[in-house]
Amino acid sequence: MLSVRLLALNAGGSSGVPRYTATLTRAVAGVAGEFPELDLSIVTDAAGAERIGPVALPVRRLPASAGKDKLHLRLLVEHAAPSLLRGDLVHFFDVGMPVRIRRTPYTVTFHDASISYPGWGFSRAQLAYKGRLYPRSLAHAARVVAVSQFAKDEAVARFGVDPARIEVVRSGPGFAPSGSAPSSPRDARPYVLFAGSLTRNKNVPFLVRAFARADVAADLVLAGAALDDATAVEEAIAASPSPERVRIVPRPSDDELDALYRGALAFAFPSRYEGFGFPPLEAMGRGCPVLASDIPPLRELLDGGAMLLPLDEEAWAAALRRVVGDETLRAELRSASAATVARYSWADTARGLCRVLSEAGSR
């Protein structure tokens, strides 16, 4: 039996990769019985264990934190833990690497190559760290899991990874609601929703300008953490002819975001770069029509389920006018999106990961 440690120290965070880690860890626990050759256990911290919740796998908690103030501690433990914990294989839910690479076989998950685009949400220290980590980690990993075909192509093109060592295991359809989501206020104005961190690759100032051009009878709600592009977003809002119709909901909880998806007229996602892209799928899964940028990863993932648009402000303004003013179009998009999101399953993602782990451990 292959002893596998699932290193989930980042599961307590709130961005896309921590959500992926926590949700997939739960899903792996749910399908573990289908893989008797794997002896799986989870390594995380207190915040991660709380986010993952009760699971039918052994959980070992280590003294680390996903909080920014203790990021250095998490990284130290993340690098040292695999060499301290006995096991045949360690899996990182992001790109990571144990210090003692020759003694600890490991697999990693590749989400995107955003570190190759300076200024897209990373500090200089993060770029320096990741710039050294990614090439070494990907070069020494027993196998690499890519969350999409586009992510695999990026790993090959930007880091020179042998495509034969990369397995595409598509992510599931984002977070699942807890069942206790608050209802949207009945007297709230109609709104178009964006969800995601306010980083440059998300292209939110573009959306604010296109929304102003559209001049529709609705508000624009921006739900996400105010990160490196927050100033540009605020400036775009201030320059808008109706700034009072644009509001930011900082760091919504899963239940709050669930309610926002369900109450929105439409979801707008003009991102310039994604490795996968949870928010459009999350919106689709809640019956919210989706407008998204026509870029390779979103074409791959949203195939047939969304209105895909070039990154042109007038094109987006026209599309916003159409989707806000035409209930028939919204109904058509809801129907198409339901078929698209039905192709995604966290259980299938978990099975795909377990197969990769079994293959990596048998070599």
C-alpha distance (Angstrom), angle and dihedral (degrees) to the residues before:
residue distance angle dihedral
M1 . . .
L2 3.82 . .
S3 3.81 114.2 .
V4 3.84 107.7 -143.0
R5 3.80 126.2 -175.8
L6 3.81 114.9 -156.3
L7 3.80 103.6 -150.9
A8 3.80 104.4 -150.3
L9 3.79 103.5 160.8
N10 3.80 91.8 135.6
A11 3.81 95.2 54.0
G12 3.80 93.2 102.2
G13 3.81 94.0 64.5
S14 3.81 126.1 98.2
S15 3.81 105.7 -134.9
G16 3.80 127.2 91.5
V17 3.80 100.3 -83.7
P18 3.84 95.2 48.5
R19 3.81 89.0 48.2
Y20 3.80 88.4 51.0
T21 3.81 90.8 49.3
A22 3.79 95.9 49.6
T23 3.79 96.0 42.8
L24 3.80 95.4 44.9
T25 3.81 91.9 46.2
R26 3.81 89.2 56.6
A27 3.80 90.3 47.2
V28 3.81 92.6 49.9
A29 3.79 89.2 53.0
G30 3.79 88.0 53.0
V31 3.82 95.1 54.9
A32 3.82 98.9 32.6
G33 3.80 91.6 105.9
E34 3.80 89.5 65.4
F35 3.82 90.1 63.7
P36 3.83 107.1 55.2
E37 3.80 89.9 167.0
L38 3.84 89.7 68.6
D39 3.80 124.3 77.4
L40 3.81 98.2 -162.2
S41 3.79 127.9 -169.5
I42 3.80 133.8 167.0
V43 3.80 126.6 -126.4
T44 3.80 114.3 -164.9
D45 3.81 143.1 126.9
A46 3.81 130.9 -102.1
A47 3.80 94.1 -86.8
G48 3.79 91.3 47.6
A49 3.80 93.0 48.3
E50 3.80 90.1 51.7
R51 3.81 92.1 49.8
I52 3.79 93.4 46.3
G53 3.80 92.3 46.4
P54 3.81 128.5 -162.4
V55 3.81 112.1 -19.3
A56 3.79 136.1 172.8
L57 3.80 93.6 -114.7
P58 3.81 131.7 84.8
V59 3.81 111.6 -92.2
R60 3.79 123.9 -158.4
R61 3.79 116.1 -166.0
L62 3.78 120.0 -150.3
P63 3.83 127.5 -165.7
A64 3.80 99.1 -101.3
S65 3.78 135.4 114.3
A66 3.80 133.5 -144.7
G67 3.80 89.7 -149.7
K68 3.79 117.9 113.6
D69 3.79 91.9 -120.6
K70 3.82 90.5 60.5
L71 3.79 99.6 34.5
H72 3.80 90.9 116.8
L73 3.80 90.0 56.1
R74 3.80 91.9 50.3
L75 3.79 91.5 50.6
L76 3.80 91.7 48.2
V77 3.79 92.0 52.1
E78 3.81 91.8 41.5
H79 3.79 91.2 57.1
A80 3.78 96.7 40.1
A81 3.79 100.8 38.7
P82 3.81 98.8 73.4
S83 3.79 91.1 55.6
L84 3.82 90.5 48.0
L85 3.80 97.8 45.4
R86 3.75 115.6 71.1
G87 3.77 114.3 -127.1
D88 3.78 143.2 122.3
L89 3.80 95.4 -118.7
V90 3.81 138.9 11.5
H91 3.79 123.1 -153.4
F92 3.82 122.5 -155.3
F93 3.81 116.1 -158.4
D94 3.81 87.6 -149.4
V95 3.81 132.4 24.9
G96 3.80 105.0 -59.8
M97 3.76 139.2 141.5
P98 3.80 134.3 -156.8
V99 3.77 115.7 -126.2
R100 3.78 93.9 -122.3
I101 3.79 95.8 54.2
R102 3.80 95.1 166.7
R103 3.78 93.5 56.4
T104 3.80 98.9 39.9
P105 3.81 118.6 57.2
Y106 3.79 109.2 -154.1
T107 3.79 144.8 175.3
V108 3.80 127.2 -148.9
T109 3.79 139.4 -160.2
F110 3.80 117.8 -126.2
H111 3.81 112.6 -153.5
D112 3.79 102.8 169.8
A113 3.80 146.1 -37.7
S114 3.80 96.0 -111.9
I115 3.82 91.1 134.7
S116 3.80 85.7 69.8
Y117 3.80 88.5 67.4
P118 3.84 108.4 67.3
G119 3.78 114.3 -145.3
W120 3.79 95.9 30.6
G121 3.77 101.8 118.4
F122 3.82 102.9 -54.0
S123 3.78 130.5 109.9
R124 3.80 120.2 -134.6
A125 3.79 90.1 -102.8
Q126 3.81 91.8 51.7
L127 3.80 91.8 47.9
A128 3.80 91.2 49.6
Y129 3.80 92.1 48.5
K130 3.80 96.5 43.6
G131 3.79 92.1 40.9
R132 3.81 89.3 62.3
L133 3.80 96.6 35.7
Y134 3.81 101.7 50.4
P135 3.83 99.9 57.4
R136 3.83 93.5 45.0
S137 3.79 95.0 42.6
L138 3.78 94.9 48.2
A139 3.80 91.9 44.9
H140 3.82 94.7 53.8
A141 3.82 101.2 35.5
A142 3.79 115.5 114.4
R143 3.81 89.2 -137.2
V144 3.80 135.5 -3.9
V145 3.80 122.3 -140.2
A146 3.82 113.3 -151.7
V147 3.80 118.0 -160.9
S148 3.82 92.6 -144.6
Q149 3.79 140.3 5.6
F150 3.80 87.6 -104.6
A151 3.81 90.2 55.2
K152 3.81 89.5 50.9
D153 3.79 90.7 51.1
E154 3.81 89.8 50.5
A155 3.81 92.2 50.6
V156 3.79 89.7 52.8
A157 3.81 96.9 42.8
R158 3.80 99.8 41.5
F159 3.81 103.4 30.3
G160 3.79 103.0 25.5
V161 3.81 95.4 -122.5
D162 3.79 114.7 170.0
P163 3.83 104.3 -108.8
A164 3.81 89.6 -141.0
R165 3.83 88.4 66.5
I166 3.82 93.8 53.3
E167 3.79 123.4 84.4
V168 3.81 119.5 -167.4
V169 3.80 109.1 -135.0
R170 3.77 107.6 170.4
S171 3.77 117.7 -137.8
G172 3.77 121.0 -115.2
P173 3.82 123.2 -104.7
G174 3.80 98.8 -77.8
F175 3.78 128.6 -96.0
A176 3.78 124.5 -12.1
P177 3.83 119.3 -132.0
S178 3.78 117.9 -112.4
G179 3.78 92.6 -133.4
S180 3.80 93.8 -112.6
A181 3.80 99.1 85.4
P182 3.82 113.8 148.3
S183 3.78 117.8 -114.9
S184 3.78 120.0 -107.6
P185 3.82 112.4 -106.6
R186 3.80 110.4 -95.6
D187 3.80 93.1 -140.1
A188 3.82 95.0 48.7
R189 3.80 117.3 122.4
P190 3.81 116.1 -106.9
Y191 3.79 111.0 -92.9
V192 3.78 145.2 -171.3
L193 3.81 112.9 -135.5
F194 3.79 135.0 -142.4
A195 3.82 119.0 -176.1
G196 3.79 126.4 -171.8
S197 3.78 141.1 76.2
L198 3.80 115.4 -57.5
T199 3.78 95.4 -112.6
R200 3.80 127.4 140.4
N201 3.78 96.0 -105.8
K202 3.83 90.0 58.4
N203 3.82 89.5 65.1
V204 3.81 95.6 -146.6
P205 3.85 97.7 157.6
F206 3.82 86.3 58.2
L207 3.81 89.4 54.3
V208 3.81 92.2 48.8
R209 3.81 90.9 52.8
A210 3.83 93.3 45.8
F211 3.80 90.1 48.7
A212 3.81 90.3 52.3
R213 3.82 89.6 51.7
A214 3.78 91.6 49.5
D215 3.83 92.1 57.2
V216 3.81 93.1 -164.2
A217 3.80 129.4 169.8
A218 3.78 93.2 -103.1
D219 3.79 141.8 76.4
L220 3.79 128.4 -115.0
V221 3.81 117.4 -125.2
L222 3.81 118.9 -164.1
A223 3.81 110.5 -163.1
G224 3.78 115.7 -170.3
A225 3.77 150.2 75.9
A226 3.81 116.6 -59.5
L227 3.80 101.8 -121.1
D228 3.81 134.1 150.8
D229 3.82 96.4 -32.2
A230 3.81 96.5 46.3
T231 3.82 94.3 104.9
A232 3.80 92.7 51.3
V233 3.81 89.8 48.1
E234 3.81 92.0 50.8
E235 3.81 90.8 48.1
A236 3.81 91.1 50.9
I237 3.79 90.3 50.3
A238 3.81 92.0 48.5
A239 3.82 90.4 50.7
S240 3.79 91.9 50.7
P241 3.83 116.5 105.8
S242 3.83 89.1 -126.9
P243 3.82 107.4 31.0
E244 3.80 91.3 163.3
R245 3.81 88.5 69.6
V246 3.81 93.1 62.9
R247 3.79 120.0 70.9
I248 3.78 135.4 174.2
V249 3.79 122.3 -138.1
P250 3.83 103.1 -162.9
R251 3.82 118.5 -145.7
P252 3.83 99.4 -18.5
S253 3.78 117.2 -160.2
D254 3.79 118.1 -114.8
D255 3.80 90.4 -101.4
E256 3.81 92.2 49.5
L257 3.80 91.3 48.2
D258 3.78 90.7 47.5
A259 3.80 89.8 55.8
L260 3.81 91.8 46.8
Y261 3.81 91.3 53.3
R262 3.79 92.0 49.1
G263 3.80 94.3 47.6
A264 3.81 98.9 46.0
L265 3.79 125.0 104.4
A266 3.80 88.2 -143.3
F267 3.78 142.4 -15.4
A268 3.82 120.0 -121.4
F269 3.82 121.4 -160.2
P270 3.83 113.5 171.7
S271 3.81 95.5 169.5
R272 3.79 119.4 163.0
Y273 3.81 94.1 -156.2
E274 3.81 137.8 18.9
G275 3.76 136.0 157.7
F276 3.79 91.0 -155.9
G277 3.81 116.5 -22.6
F278 3.81 117.6 -140.3
P279 3.84 101.4 -172.7
P280 3.83 98.0 69.0
L281 3.81 90.9 50.0
E282 3.80 91.0 45.9
A283 3.80 89.4 52.2
M284 3.82 91.8 47.4
G285 3.78 90.9 50.8
R286 3.80 89.2 57.7
G287 3.78 97.1 48.8
C288 3.80 96.6 -100.7
P289 3.85 117.4 143.1
V290 3.82 111.4 -122.0
L291 3.81 132.9 -140.8
A292 3.80 112.0 -173.6
S293 3.78 140.2 168.2
D294 3.78 116.6 -91.1
I295 3.80 97.9 -118.7
P296 3.84 126.6 137.2
P297 3.83 100.5 -100.6
L298 3.81 93.5 46.8
R299 3.80 91.7 46.4
E300 3.80 87.3 53.0
L301 3.79 96.6 47.5
L302 3.81 103.9 33.7
D303 3.80 96.0 41.0
G304 3.82 108.0 167.3
G305 3.80 94.9 -13.6
A306 3.81 103.2 88.4
M307 3.78 141.7 40.9
L308 3.81 102.3 -105.1
L309 3.80 115.8 -156.1
P310 3.80 138.0 -173.0
L311 3.79 115.4 -113.2
D312 3.78 93.7 -98.4
E313 3.81 119.4 126.3
E314 3.78 95.9 -141.7
A315 3.81 91.9 48.9
W316 3.80 89.5 52.4
A317 3.82 92.0 45.5
A318 3.80 90.5 52.8
A319 3.81 92.0 47.3
L320 3.81 91.4 49.7
R321 3.80 90.3 52.0
R322 3.80 90.3 51.0
V323 3.79 98.0 46.7
V324 3.82 95.0 43.7
G325 3.79 93.7 47.0
D326 3.80 101.9 39.3
E327 3.80 119.0 66.6
T328 3.82 90.9 -179.5
L329 3.80 90.1 59.3
R330 3.80 91.1 47.7
A331 3.81 90.0 51.5
E332 3.81 90.8 50.4
L333 3.80 91.3 50.5
R334 3.82 91.6 47.8
S335 3.80 90.7 52.6
A336 3.79 93.2 47.6
S337 3.79 93.0 45.8
A338 3.81 92.8 51.7
A339 3.81 89.5 59.6
T340 3.81 91.0 47.6
V341 3.79 98.1 49.1
A342 3.81 91.0 45.7
R343 3.81 87.2 71.5
Y344 3.80 91.3 66.7
S345 3.79 125.5 80.0
W346 3.79 131.9 165.9
A347 3.81 88.9 -148.7
D348 3.80 89.5 58.0
T349 3.81 90.2 47.1
A350 3.81 89.6 51.1
R351 3.80 91.9 50.2
G352 3.79 90.3 49.3
L353 3.79 91.2 52.0
C354 3.81 92.5 47.6
R355 3.80 90.5 52.2
V356 3.81 89.8 52.5
L357 3.81 90.6 49.6
S358 3.80 91.5 50.0
E359 3.80 91.9 50.1
A360 3.81 93.4 45.4
G361 3.79 91.9 50.8
S362 3.79 94.0 48.5
R363 3.81 93.6 59.8
